[in-house]
């Protein structure tokens, strides 16, 4: 099958300037201005230049109907790659060959005029994306319905929230009949229900045989939408394979079994494997007196989907209550007996409160690896056995 996108040895270099004059660190405004003026007249206002490779020798090919999920840390080169493929910026070296019309949704409200209404901007943005007036008119009602902004259709978009911008921008872009669709992290701004709606639309786009390039930190969305994955790290290709293989590789490199939270109710947490059990340890500071410090946890698979969880109040024995109410700070641990997880990467989400309110919530704040907990002959699925394992809680108050 012929490829619709060919990327060959693609690189993008930027020049970073560093001022080599006197260091202004710690100076007040008067001292900074004085030094800068002296530098100008003395000729010492020098700048050192450094090459920064936002993308370095990246290659891949996509065929009709491929849905490529691009993952990596912030600054890995994901958005740079999409801008190069969208022809927003030119590469320093390498080649990009594209067969077909491209729709790009990279930044909120690109092509919108702030003084124009939502109605007027549908026509303006549609024209920018390549639709003629007859096409826009034909799809107008469908665009408005999808965007969920009918009430504000004749309001200038400068008064829209960022979420409304995204809804309208995505609604217009998703109705363009292009062969290739490029979507950056902009969907993260919308509400959860609309994100789900957008992902459903993207799935329909993919099933129709169109090609999608998708950047998101929502690993579950990438896993559900895409069939291929590209893992970028500091501008270089770390992996390109099936989306499940690439996500597992990415999550493995993101692994950290210990976390510190400065100025929060939970100050420290660590997850360890003890043969066929898991041990979660935390340090906490209570906010309210005479309340039970309630720790909750959820263990997620590598896609971010919850497997099982519990909290202290659910498992608490009554004879611990008085002692827990008196404490202000301390350490709390829970041993999770035989959760029966197969080898792989997992995430831990934490919450902490007083039983009536959670004032600490962190999703996937710890990434940990499980190895040798069950034998391959005992399990054929990702999760098996008892998904509500026995939890033993321990305190050092």
One Martini backbone bead per residue (centre of mass of N, CA, C, O) as a GRO file, in nm:
protein
  397
    1UNK     BB    1   0.097   0.035   0.021
    2UNK     BB    2   0.069   0.360  -0.002
    3UNK     BB    3   0.194   0.639   0.121
    4UNK     BB    4   0.099   0.964   0.273
    5UNK     BB    5   0.355   0.968   0.475
    6UNK     BB    6   0.696   1.099   0.452
    7UNK     BB    7   0.968   1.078   0.684
    8UNK     BB    8   1.311   1.211   0.637
    9UNK     BB    9   1.547   1.308   0.834
   10UNK     BB   10   1.423   1.507   1.047
   11UNK     BB   11   1.514   1.857   1.115
   12UNK     BB   12   1.539   2.110   1.392
   13UNK     BB   13   1.688   2.433   1.426
   14UNK     BB   14   1.793   2.643   1.692
   15UNK     BB   15   1.883   2.964   1.820
   16UNK     BB   16   2.062   3.038   2.116
   17UNK     BB   17   2.089   3.307   2.339
   18UNK     BB   18   2.374   3.433   2.542
   19UNK     BB   19   2.453   3.646   2.787
   20UNK     BB   20   2.803   3.757   2.861
   21UNK     BB   21   2.760   3.946   3.063
   22UNK     BB   22   2.680   4.048   3.344
   23UNK     BB   23   2.547   3.932   3.626
   24UNK     BB   24   2.206   3.996   3.753
   25UNK     BB   25   2.197   3.833   3.993
   26UNK     BB   26   2.046   4.005   4.270
   27UNK     BB   27   1.971   4.261   4.140
   28UNK     BB   28   1.852   4.553   4.098
   29UNK     BB   29   1.718   4.765   3.878
   30UNK     BB   30   1.942   4.980   3.885
   31UNK     BB   31   2.185   4.786   3.842
   32UNK     BB   32   2.094   4.662   3.576
   33UNK     BB   33   2.081   4.924   3.407
   34UNK     BB   34   2.375   5.012   3.451
   35UNK     BB   35   2.512   4.761   3.325
   36UNK     BB   36   2.380   4.774   3.044
   37UNK     BB   37   2.488   5.052   2.964
   38UNK     BB   38   2.789   4.985   2.994
   39UNK     BB   39   2.794   4.755   2.786
   40UNK     BB   40   2.722   4.923   2.537
   41UNK     BB   41   2.969   5.135   2.560
   42UNK     BB   42   3.202   4.898   2.599
   43UNK     BB   43   3.132   4.626   2.425
   44UNK     BB   44   3.021   4.374   2.639
   45UNK     BB   45   2.746   4.290   2.480
   46UNK     BB   46   2.749   3.966   2.463
   47UNK     BB   47   2.661   3.677   2.249
   48UNK     BB   48   2.592   3.348   2.276
   49UNK     BB   49   2.568   3.067   2.059
   50UNK     BB   50   2.319   2.795   2.033
   51UNK     BB   51   2.235   2.483   1.950
   52UNK     BB   52   1.891   2.361   1.892
   53UNK     BB   53   1.740   2.037   1.871
   54UNK     BB   54   1.407   1.972   1.837
   55UNK     BB   55   1.492   1.790   1.583
   56UNK     BB   56   1.648   1.449   1.518
   57UNK     BB   57   1.628   1.227   1.284
   58UNK     BB   58   1.326   1.174   1.168
   59UNK     BB   59   1.142   0.862   1.085
   60UNK     BB   60   0.842   0.792   0.877
   61UNK     BB   61   0.536   0.602   0.793
   62UNK     BB   62   0.206   0.648   0.638
   63UNK     BB   63  -0.111   0.520   0.595
   64UNK     BB   64  -0.412   0.470   0.524
   65UNK     BB   65  -0.567   0.491   0.849
   66UNK     BB   66  -0.358   0.588   1.020
   67UNK     BB   67  -0.287   0.624   1.387
   68UNK     BB   68  -0.072   0.858   1.534
   69UNK     BB   69   0.093   0.846   1.841
   70UNK     BB   70   0.251   1.113   2.025
   71UNK     BB   71   0.513   1.081   2.261
   72UNK     BB   72   0.627   1.279   2.547
   73UNK     BB   73   0.779   1.509   2.682
   74UNK     BB   74   0.837   1.813   2.744
   75UNK     BB   75   1.038   1.905   2.466
   76UNK     BB   76   1.058   1.652   2.254
   77UNK     BB   77   0.903   1.755   1.955
   78UNK     BB   78   0.600   1.726   1.883
   79UNK     BB   79   0.505   2.010   1.782
   80UNK     BB   80   0.726   2.047   1.573
   81UNK     BB   81   0.642   1.815   1.390
   82UNK     BB   82   0.355   1.923   1.323
   83UNK     BB   83   0.452   2.195   1.198
   84UNK     BB   84   0.611   2.069   0.967
   85UNK     BB   85   0.377   1.903   0.838
   86UNK     BB   86   0.195   2.181   0.820
   87UNK     BB   87   0.391   2.422   0.715
   88UNK     BB   88   0.466   2.643   0.937
   89UNK     BB   89   0.753   2.520   0.922
   90UNK     BB   90   1.089   2.470   0.844
   91UNK     BB   91   1.333   2.264   0.786
   92UNK     BB   92   1.671   2.207   0.811
   93UNK     BB   93   1.625   1.895   0.748
   94UNK     BB   94   1.488   1.697   0.522
   95UNK     BB   95   1.176   1.510   0.448
   96UNK     BB   96   0.835   1.579   0.315
   97UNK     BB   97   0.566   1.358   0.217
   98UNK     BB   98   0.238   1.442   0.076
   99UNK     BB   99  -0.089   1.283   0.036
  100UNK     BB  100  -0.303   1.531   0.056
  101UNK     BB  101  -0.517   1.679   0.267
  102UNK     BB  102  -0.471   1.917   0.540
  103UNK     BB  103  -0.559   1.917   0.889
  104UNK     BB  104  -0.508   2.168   1.150
  105UNK     BB  105  -0.496   2.138   1.523
  106UNK     BB  106  -0.282   2.336   1.730
  107UNK     BB  107  -0.438   2.610   1.800
  108UNK     BB  108  -0.628   2.823   1.955
  109UNK     BB  109  -0.806   2.998   1.716
  110UNK     BB  110  -0.695   2.962   1.446
  111UNK     BB  111  -0.841   3.204   1.233
  112UNK     BB  112  -0.954   3.398   1.434
  113UNK     BB  113  -1.171   3.677   1.507
  114UNK     BB  114  -1.240   3.852   1.792
  115UNK     BB  115  -1.476   4.052   1.670
  116UNK     BB  116  -1.614   3.811   1.576
  117UNK     BB  117  -1.837   3.585   1.551
  118UNK     BB  118  -1.905   3.261   1.547
  119UNK     BB  119  -2.045   3.262   1.273
  120UNK     BB  120  -1.821   3.419   1.117
  121UNK     BB  121  -1.585   3.218   1.198
  122UNK     BB  122  -1.678   2.973   1.044
  123UNK     BB  123  -1.628   3.100   0.765
  124UNK     BB  124  -1.337   3.191   0.807
  125UNK     BB  125  -1.207   2.919   0.903
  126UNK     BB  126  -1.305   2.748   0.668
  127UNK     BB  127  -1.145   2.910   0.452
  128UNK     BB  128  -0.862   2.865   0.575
  129UNK     BB  129  -0.903   2.536   0.548
  130UNK     BB  130  -1.059   2.514   0.236
  131UNK     BB  131  -1.349   2.607   0.231
  132UNK     BB  132  -1.629   2.682   0.082
  133UNK     BB  133  -1.925   2.838   0.116
  134UNK     BB  134  -2.106   2.597   0.040
  135UNK     BB  135  -1.986   2.393   0.242
  136UNK     BB  136  -2.039   2.554   0.501
  137UNK     BB  137  -2.346   2.581   0.469
  138UNK     BB  138  -2.404   2.272   0.467
  139UNK     BB  139  -2.239   2.235   0.769
  140UNK     BB  140  -2.332   2.441   0.982
  141UNK     BB  141  -2.532   2.289   1.173
  142UNK     BB  142  -2.330   2.064   1.251
  143UNK     BB  143  -2.117   2.248   1.377
  144UNK     BB  144  -2.294   2.377   1.595
  145UNK     BB  145  -2.384   2.117   1.733
  146UNK     BB  146  -2.098   2.017   1.809
  147UNK     BB  147  -1.997   2.284   1.971
  148UNK     BB  148  -2.217   2.393   2.188
  149UNK     BB  149  -2.271   2.738   2.096
  150UNK     BB  150  -2.553   2.852   2.011
  151UNK     BB  151  -2.603   3.076   2.230
  152UNK     BB  152  -2.307   3.222   2.115
  153UNK     BB  153  -2.302   3.274   1.798
  154UNK     BB  154  -2.337   3.617   1.821
  155UNK     BB  155  -2.069   3.626   1.974
  156UNK     BB  156  -1.779   3.738   2.037
  157UNK     BB  157  -1.488   3.546   2.073
  158UNK     BB  158  -1.346   3.724   2.296
  159UNK     BB  159  -1.575   3.601   2.510
  160UNK     BB  160  -1.454   3.336   2.512
  161UNK     BB  161  -1.353   3.059   2.618
  162UNK     BB  162  -1.120   2.821   2.572
  163UNK     BB  163  -1.329   2.592   2.543
  164UNK     BB  164  -1.500   2.728   2.319
  165UNK     BB  165  -1.278   2.752   2.114
  166UNK     BB  166  -1.227   2.451   2.081
  167UNK     BB  167  -1.506   2.364   1.993
  168UNK     BB  168  -1.516   2.536   1.735
  169UNK     BB  169  -1.249   2.451   1.603
  170UNK     BB  170  -1.309   2.145   1.590
  171UNK     BB  171  -1.575   2.153   1.438
  172UNK     BB  172  -1.460   2.268   1.178
  173UNK     BB  173  -1.216   2.073   1.125
  174UNK     BB  174  -1.392   1.796   1.131
  175UNK     BB  175  -1.558   1.897   0.853
  176UNK     BB  176  -1.314   1.850   0.691
  177UNK     BB  177  -1.233   1.688   0.377
  178UNK     BB  178  -0.964   1.522   0.466
  179UNK     BB  179  -0.694   1.291   0.468
  180UNK     BB  180  -0.552   1.472   0.698
  181UNK     BB  181  -0.510   1.479   1.064
  182UNK     BB  182  -0.403   1.735   1.302
  183UNK     BB  183  -0.352   1.689   1.665
  184UNK     BB  184  -0.319   1.852   1.948
  185UNK     BB  185  -0.345   1.936   2.298
  186UNK     BB  186  -0.611   2.117   2.288
  187UNK     BB  187  -0.826   1.913   2.418
  188UNK     BB  188  -0.745   1.970   2.725
  189UNK     BB  189  -0.938   2.226   2.763
  190UNK     BB  190  -1.174   2.075   2.762
  191UNK     BB  191  -1.416   1.898   2.863
  192UNK     BB  192  -1.468   1.570   2.921
  193UNK     BB  193  -1.716   1.533   2.734
  194UNK     BB  194  -1.587   1.668   2.483
  195UNK     BB  195  -1.342   1.492   2.455
  196UNK     BB  196  -1.503   1.234   2.399
  197UNK     BB  197  -1.637   1.346   2.143
  198UNK     BB  198  -1.375   1.399   1.983
  199UNK     BB  199  -1.267   1.108   1.990
  200UNK     BB  200  -1.507   0.991   1.839
  201UNK     BB  201  -1.458   1.155   1.581
  202UNK     BB  202  -1.173   1.046   1.527
  203UNK     BB  203  -1.258   0.753   1.497
  204UNK     BB  204  -1.435   0.805   1.248
  205UNK     BB  205  -1.209   0.915   1.074
  206UNK     BB  206  -1.034   0.656   1.080
  207UNK     BB  207  -1.259   0.456   0.966
  208UNK     BB  208  -1.268   0.623   0.682
  209UNK     BB  209  -0.936   0.628   0.605
  210UNK     BB  210  -0.802   0.837   0.761
  211UNK     BB  211  -0.535   1.036   0.876
  212UNK     BB  212  -0.364   1.048   1.204
  213UNK     BB  213  -0.221   1.301   1.420
  214UNK     BB  214  -0.147   1.254   1.779
  215UNK     BB  215  -0.126   1.475   2.061
  216UNK     BB  216  -0.084   1.346   2.404
  217UNK     BB  217  -0.101   1.302   2.768
  218UNK     BB  218  -0.335   1.104   2.712
  219UNK     BB  219  -0.284   0.776   2.711
  220UNK     BB  220  -0.566   0.659   2.677
  221UNK     BB  221  -0.635   0.810   2.414
  222UNK     BB  222  -0.405   0.697   2.246
  223UNK     BB  223  -0.475   0.394   2.281
  224UNK     BB  224  -0.775   0.414   2.162
  225UNK     BB  225  -0.711   0.563   1.879
  226UNK     BB  226  -0.441   0.420   1.812
  227UNK     BB  227  -0.204   0.201   1.616
  228UNK     BB  228   0.036   0.399   1.644
  229UNK     BB  229   0.377   0.483   1.764
  230UNK     BB  230   0.564   0.778   1.891
  231UNK     BB  231   0.880   0.826   2.056
  232UNK     BB  232   0.998   1.119   2.207
  233UNK     BB  233   1.349   1.238   2.288
  234UNK     BB  234   1.503   1.517   2.247
  235UNK     BB  235   1.419   1.484   1.920
  236UNK     BB  236   1.424   1.175   1.932
  237UNK     BB  237   1.394   0.842   1.849
  238UNK     BB  238   1.287   0.577   2.066
  239UNK     BB  239   1.004   0.487   1.920
  240UNK     BB  240   0.844   0.262   1.664
  241UNK     BB  241   0.510   0.124   1.679
  242UNK     BB  242   0.296   0.004   1.841
  243UNK     BB  243   0.112   0.162   2.073
  244UNK     BB  244   0.159  -0.034   2.311
  245UNK     BB  245   0.472  -0.047   2.296
  246UNK     BB  246   0.529   0.259   2.320
  247UNK     BB  247   0.389   0.311   2.590
  248UNK     BB  248   0.554   0.112   2.758
  249UNK     BB  249   0.825   0.249   2.706
  250UNK     BB  250   0.751   0.529   2.813
  251UNK     BB  251   0.658   0.443   3.100
  252UNK     BB  252   0.927   0.312   3.179
  253UNK     BB  253   1.092   0.589   3.160
  254UNK     BB  254   0.883   0.725   3.383
  255UNK     BB  255   0.977   0.584   3.623
  256UNK     BB  256   0.855   0.630   3.973
  257UNK     BB  257   0.843   0.519   4.324
  258UNK     BB  258   0.885   0.831   4.411
  259UNK     BB  259   0.746   1.118   4.604
  260UNK     BB  260   0.736   1.481   4.633
  261UNK     BB  261   0.524   1.715   4.834
  262UNK     BB  262   0.515   2.043   4.854
  263UNK     BB  263   0.285   2.180   5.074
  264UNK     BB  264   0.123   1.913   5.141
  265UNK     BB  265  -0.055   1.670   5.292
  266UNK     BB  266   0.129   1.504   5.119
  267UNK     BB  267   0.491   1.472   5.129
  268UNK     BB  268   0.516   1.147   5.085
  269UNK     BB  269   0.586   0.869   4.847
  270UNK     BB  270   0.584   0.496   4.821
  271UNK     BB  271   0.654   0.213   4.600
  272UNK     BB  272   0.662  -0.144   4.669
  273UNK     BB  273   0.794  -0.470   4.621
  274UNK     BB  274   0.682  -0.779   4.801
  275UNK     BB  275   0.682  -1.000   4.604
  276UNK     BB  276   0.323  -1.057   4.625
  277UNK     BB  277   0.343  -0.750   4.716
  278UNK     BB  278   0.242  -0.419   4.822
  279UNK     BB  279   0.401  -0.099   4.926
  280UNK     BB  280   0.257   0.185   5.083
  281UNK     BB  281   0.411   0.501   5.154
  282UNK     BB  282   0.351   0.776   5.394
  283UNK     BB  283   0.331   1.131   5.449
  284UNK     BB  284   0.149   1.350   5.684
  285UNK     BB  285  -0.091   1.635   5.708
  286UNK     BB  286  -0.326   1.767   5.900
  287UNK     BB  287  -0.600   2.002   5.894
  288UNK     BB  288  -0.800   1.863   6.099
  289UNK     BB  289  -0.942   1.817   6.387
  290UNK     BB  290  -1.080   1.525   6.490
  291UNK     BB  291  -0.980   1.349   6.242
  292UNK     BB  292  -0.954   1.120   5.987
  293UNK     BB  293  -0.689   1.019   5.804
  294UNK     BB  294  -0.759   0.982   5.455
  295UNK     BB  295  -0.641   0.728   5.250
  296UNK     BB  296  -0.617   0.703   4.894
  297UNK     BB  297  -0.615   0.447   4.627
  298UNK     BB  298  -0.500   0.388   4.279
  299UNK     BB  299  -0.455   0.139   4.036
  300UNK     BB  300  -0.304   0.162   3.717
  301UNK     BB  301  -0.259   0.125   3.409
  302UNK     BB  302  -0.070   0.230   3.135
  303UNK     BB  303  -0.347   0.391   3.034
  304UNK     BB  304  -0.505   0.491   3.315
  305UNK     BB  305  -0.670   0.251   3.412
  306UNK     BB  306  -0.851   0.123   3.654
  307UNK     BB  307  -0.827  -0.156   3.883
  308UNK     BB  308  -0.773  -0.065   4.195
  309UNK     BB  309  -0.897   0.021   4.536
  310UNK     BB  310  -0.870   0.232   4.837
  311UNK     BB  311  -0.935   0.309   5.193
  312UNK     BB  312  -0.915   0.358   5.522
  313UNK     BB  313  -1.220   0.372   5.605
  314UNK     BB  314  -1.303   0.108   5.472
  315UNK     BB  315  -1.067  -0.068   5.647
  316UNK     BB  316  -1.120   0.023   5.926
  317UNK     BB  317  -1.067  -0.018   6.260
  318UNK     BB  318  -1.215   0.102   6.540
  319UNK     BB  319  -0.953   0.090   6.738
  320UNK     BB  320  -0.805   0.341   6.565
  321UNK     BB  321  -0.958   0.615   6.581
  322UNK     BB  322  -0.855   0.775   6.828
  323UNK     BB  323  -0.558   0.789   6.745
  324UNK     BB  324  -0.605   0.933   6.468
  325UNK     BB  325  -0.744   1.194   6.575
  326UNK     BB  326  -0.487   1.299   6.748
  327UNK     BB  327  -0.333   1.337   6.502
  328UNK     BB  328  -0.125   1.536   6.270
  329UNK     BB  329   0.133   1.367   6.221
  330UNK     BB  330   0.272   1.111   5.988
  331UNK     BB  331   0.267   0.762   5.915
  332UNK     BB  332   0.156   0.566   5.626
  333UNK     BB  333   0.058   0.223   5.554
  334UNK     BB  334   0.008  -0.026   5.280
  335UNK     BB  335  -0.063  -0.366   5.239
  336UNK     BB  336  -0.089  -0.548   4.931
  337UNK     BB  337  -0.238  -0.849   4.882
  338UNK     BB  338  -0.226  -1.017   4.606
  339UNK     BB  339  -0.293  -0.853   4.314
  340UNK     BB  340  -0.211  -0.998   4.049
  341UNK     BB  341   0.025  -0.880   3.857
  342UNK     BB  342   0.163  -0.835   3.578
  343UNK     BB  343   0.407  -0.757   3.398
  344UNK     BB  344   0.480  -0.403   3.444
  345UNK     BB  345   0.325  -0.093   3.420
  346UNK     BB  346   0.226   0.148   3.679
  347UNK     BB  347  -0.018   0.349   3.848
  348UNK     BB  348  -0.051   0.607   4.111
  349UNK     BB  349  -0.326   0.722   4.295
  350UNK     BB  350  -0.399   1.003   4.516
  351UNK     BB  351  -0.567   1.059   4.837
  352UNK     BB  352  -0.658   1.325   5.083
  353UNK     BB  353  -0.838   1.342   5.407
  354UNK     BB  354  -1.142   1.338   5.642
  355UNK     BB  355  -1.404   1.182   5.489
  356UNK     BB  356  -1.547   1.455   5.348
  357UNK     BB  357  -1.263   1.565   5.225
  358UNK     BB  358  -1.048   1.632   4.952
  359UNK     BB  359  -0.703   1.793   4.968
  360UNK     BB  360  -0.578   1.551   4.790
  361UNK     BB  361  -0.483   1.511   4.432
  362UNK     BB  362  -0.312   1.246   4.239
  363UNK     BB  363  -0.237   1.143   3.921
  364UNK     BB  364   0.005   0.936   3.856
  365UNK     BB  365   0.255   1.009   4.070
  366UNK     BB  366   0.330   0.701   4.031
  367UNK     BB  367   0.575   0.482   3.882
  368UNK     BB  368   0.562   0.123   3.852
  369UNK     BB  369   0.709  -0.201   3.878
  370UNK     BB  370   0.624  -0.537   3.783
  371UNK     BB  371   0.776  -0.856   3.900
  372UNK     BB  372   0.690  -1.192   3.954
  373UNK     BB  373   0.390  -1.223   4.077
  374UNK     BB  374   0.320  -1.393   3.819
  375UNK     BB  375   0.254  -1.643   3.608
  376UNK     BB  376   0.185  -1.695   3.281
  377UNK     BB  377   0.005  -1.959   3.337
  378UNK     BB  378  -0.208  -1.794   3.532
  379UNK     BB  379  -0.228  -1.572   3.290
  380UNK     BB  380  -0.390  -1.388   3.000
  381UNK     BB  381  -0.428  -1.117   3.134
  382UNK     BB  382  -0.360  -0.818   3.273
  383UNK     BB  383  -0.589  -0.906   3.473
  384UNK     BB  384  -0.626  -1.095   3.784
  385UNK     BB  385  -0.814  -1.225   3.999
  386UNK     BB  386  -0.825  -1.036   4.276
  387UNK     BB  387  -0.943  -0.690   4.265
  388UNK     BB  388  -0.972  -0.708   4.606
  389UNK     BB  389  -0.740  -0.680   4.799
  390UNK     BB  390  -0.580  -0.708   5.084
  391UNK     BB  391  -0.554  -0.456   5.349
  392UNK     BB  392  -0.276  -0.334   5.543
  393UNK     BB  393  -0.264  -0.110   5.809
  394UNK     BB  394  -0.015   0.143   5.901
  395UNK     BB  395   0.133   0.325   6.194
  396UNK     BB  396   0.320   0.647   6.261
  397UNK     BB  397   0.243   0.889   6.528
   0.00000   0.00000   0.00000
